[in-house]
Amino acid sequence: MLTLDYNQYWVEINHKSNEVNSLVRSYWHDYSHTGTWQFWFSLILLVLPVIILFFTVDRKRVFELLFYGYTVHILWTYISIPLERGGYFIHTYFVSPLLPFSLNMTASVIPVSYILLYQYCTNRKKNFYLYAIIVGAIFGFGISSIEAALGLVEFGDEMSRFYLFIICSSITIFAYWATRFVLWFKHR
């Protein structure tokens, strides 16, 4: 393997990035464009949960709830990028080749689901951890299995639905504690 200097590395990185971006755009135009049901399904998964949230969010606690959902969204997005790049968990159909492939899930379906769960549990004094694990299992084992059966996602050799369940549950519990910390800090 050749050793490159600093500038040569960046020239090569930019060249390869341009090749990959061109390949992704070509794939999107061939298989995930606006004329496919997968595009419209992905778009609905991006828009519909936000509409549902608009009508169901507790407006008295909107900043708390949206902070929680934003934390879930950011964590999921930062985790999904290396999962996709590493070939572990890939969304094969997406709204735009310019955005993260899993945007419909990481920016809408998952955060909105967990916002509504957080709202439900905190309003009714339910055990958040138990419900978070149940919803994590629904996403990790159920929804991902449906997506895989529809060809919307692919699992790499080293990725399993159990790992997805662990990621879902861990993110939502971490976001819960981050939100509780912010609330504690606010009232201090």
Secondary structure as GFF3:
##gff-version 3
##sequence-region A 1 188
A	DSSP	alpha_helix	6	31	.	.	.	ID=ss1
A	DSSP	alpha_helix	37	56	.	.	.	ID=ss2
A	DSSP	three_ten_helix	59	61	.	.	.	ID=ss3
A	DSSP	alpha_helix	62	85	.	.	.	ID=ss4
A	DSSP	beta_strand	89	91	.	.	.	ID=ss5
A	DSSP	alpha_helix	103	104	.	.	.	ID=ss6
A	DSSP	pi_helix	105	109	.	.	.	ID=ss7
A	DSSP	alpha_helix	110	124	.	.	.	ID=ss8
A	DSSP	alpha_helix	128	137	.	.	.	ID=ss9
A	DSSP	pi_helix	138	143	.	.	.	ID=ss10
A	DSSP	alpha_helix	144	149	.	.	.	ID=ss11
A	DSSP	beta_strand	153	155	.	.	.	ID=ss12
A	DSSP	alpha_helix	161	187	.	.	.	ID=ss13
###
